[in-house]
């Protein structure tokens, strides 16, 4: 099995879905979509041999990750990477894959890892699952968080979530009340109101102990 075969399958079967969703810039495993206030990002991240060995999967396996980068943080950035994104999610697969094994023995199936078998015999199933995850989790996440009103509302009322099988791991810009959280709440809030500070201080997520 060759990682290039996986990359080719991604280009042939995942990229058309992203083009249909208005993504306009691509590399082998990444895509970007500009909106009024954001740049949306999708990556199908593979693993190096060390990480794959620790997880108990093949290096051909991958995760599907999406993110929303708000331009107000760095207006000149055209192709943000994962770590630039204001909101991120790692999608949770719906299929079970009891193939994971490390050098110490069988390992637990992981919801974020789409396992490609060494001989590639399940590649079609994995690619189909990746497109399904983008349709049912990824694009919905992007459409939610690239809307400043909805993103601001989420910051005021929600916390990060661990995700699992069938649900994404959601990463927000810091824990409620942290410096990163307050900066994001202020910058995004300023896109929809003149003075978001009173709303931020009254955020339910700051007082839900």
C-alpha positions, 0 to 999 in steps of 0.5 A: 500500500502506498500513501499516494494511493490514499491521497489520489482517492481523496482528491478524486472523491473528497475534493468534488464535495468540497468544490461543491461546497464553495472551497476554492483553494486546495493542496493534496489533503487540505482545502480552504473556503473564504467567507465574509469574515472567515476562512474555512479549513479542511484537512485529512491528516495522515500519521507519521510512522511514530504516531501511527505506531503509538495509536496502533494504526497504519501510516495510511490512516487519517483523521478528518479535521475542520476549522474556522479562522476569523480574519480579524485576528490576522487579516493578511493570512490567506491559508491558515493552518489548523493551529491558526483556526479560532474554532476546530473540530475533529470528526467522529467516525460512525463505523467500527474498526477493530483493527488497532494494535500496537507492539504490545498487543490489541489497542482500542478503536479510536473515533477520530482515526479512519483506519486504512488497512495495510493492503488498502482493501477497505480504502473505498469504505474509509473514503466513503466514510470521510465524505459522509463525515464532512457532509453530516458533521464537518460542513455543518460545523463550518456553517455554524461557526463562520457566522459571527452571531452563532459563533459569539452565541456559542462562546457565551454558552458552550464549552469544548466537547470531547466527541466520540463515535458519531460526534465531533471533538469541538475545540473552542479558543480557550476555556471560558474566562481565559485570555484566549477566550476573552480575546476571541469573544471580544473580536468576534463580538465586535463584528456584530455589536459596538460594545460586546464587553457587557455581554461577555461579562454576563456570559452564562458559561462564566457563571454556570458553576 
